Amino acid sequence: MSKILELREKRTKAWEAAKAFLDTKRGADGLVSAEDTATYDKMEADVVALGKEIDRLEKQEALDRELSKPLNTPLTGKPAVPGMEIKTGTAAAEYKKAMLDALRSNFKRISNVLQEGIDANGGYLVPDEYDSRLIDGLTEENIFRKLGTTIKTSGEHKINIAATKPAAAWIEEGGNLTFGDATFAQIILDAHKLHVAVKVTEELLYDNAFNLENYILTQFTKALANTEEDAFLNGDGTGKPLGIFDATGGGQVGVTTSGSSITADEAINLVYTLKRPYRKNAAFITNDQTLSVLRKLKDNNSAYIWQPSYQAGEPDRLLGYPVYTSAYVPVIAVGAPVMAFGDYSYYNIGDRGSRSFAELKELFAGQGMVGFVAKERVDGKLVLPEAVQILKIKA
């Protein structure tokens, strides 16, 4: 038996003996004499001393184990290169290389590794690195990818909304309770197909000096981003996302101008038609043409209400709130919605799966060109219309 186990047993027996001694020495009044108390205190001190000795021995044993370990660990596998983690599937370097080779060979050289990413609808899934870079590009180009909430979906996505909430009511003492019904609604994010096709000449395709990868990514990114942003703003929900300016399902019309342009008072009114909880993360979205009107607005003291940004990368501000512009916001015209103010995190963007590439094999063969198409499936909806207020020009 090891020394530690022996001391643990000894401590257990000593503690049981101390408790039994104390139980037998209590008088009828529940008290213990001074002499018996001194004896018990000594027995308890012995138990504590045994515990400290056990702790010392355990620490010695742990230190001995640590010092007895070998100084070096033998290599049993392939050494890893710092910062180069092993990737598999569509994230693997082999998959990316095989995709580029297939593109440059007009899909005549197909490697087995591409079987990792066959799209169910035809074509090959974009390598993970490409897909991430496409998303980065969309974030740069598309303001709604910055402001909205993006959700990855694998199928029809249902979002539960509290339509009505119970209200509190005063009642008389002993009066009957009143019950309010809390109702709930659902908003469904579906998936609308968006595609973009590009053509390159066979000479460029087979020329290794031409940066095919960068060209295709750049063209696809710009086209997808612009079409997405237009839909997120103006889409009617039929075959495309539902935009914030749509009359049914978009934001709420909070202010209608009194004339054919915008006044400073109407811009202020737009801010305060939005409920206070949403104003905390709110921003303006408008067109550059409307922006030129807003920058000239003055208060009653003839001071511009516009606040230019003095820090690179930070948006300018109107009435203390950031301002973002998009070419797809309607320009000032009779009856047009020209500016939105709200918390756009309540606009949900649903990305269904990964984007994919496919080759258009024979379409441009007679022209000496090769076509490629990129596809994605996406939807977007404003889940709380009250979170976005719209300023509309008088009809």
Secondary structure as UniProt FT lines:
FT   HELIX           3..25
FT   TURN            28..29
FT   HELIX           34..67
FT   TURN            82..83
FT   HELIX           89..91
FT   HELIX           93..104
FT   TURN            105..107
FT   HELIX           112..117
FT   TURN            120..121
FT   STRAND          124..125
FT   HELIX           128..141
FT   HELIX           143..147
FT   STRAND          149..153
FT   STRAND          157..164
FT   TURN            173..174
FT   STRAND          183..189
FT   STRAND          192..201
FT   HELIX           202..206
FT   TURN            208..209
FT   HELIX           212..234
FT   TURN            244..245
FT   TURN            247..249
FT   STRAND          252..256
FT   HELIX           264..273
FT   HELIX           276..279
FT   TURN            280..281
FT   STRAND          283..286
FT   HELIX           288..294
FT   TURN            295..296
FT   TURN            300..301
FT   STRAND          306..307
FT   TURN            312..313
FT   STRAND          317..318
FT   TURN            319..320
FT   STRAND          321..325
FT   TURN            327..328
FT   TURN            334..335
FT   STRAND          337..342
FT   HELIX           344..346
FT   STRAND          347..360
FT   TURN            363..364
FT   HELIX           365..367
FT   STRAND          369..382
FT   HELIX           385..387
FT   STRAND          388..392
//
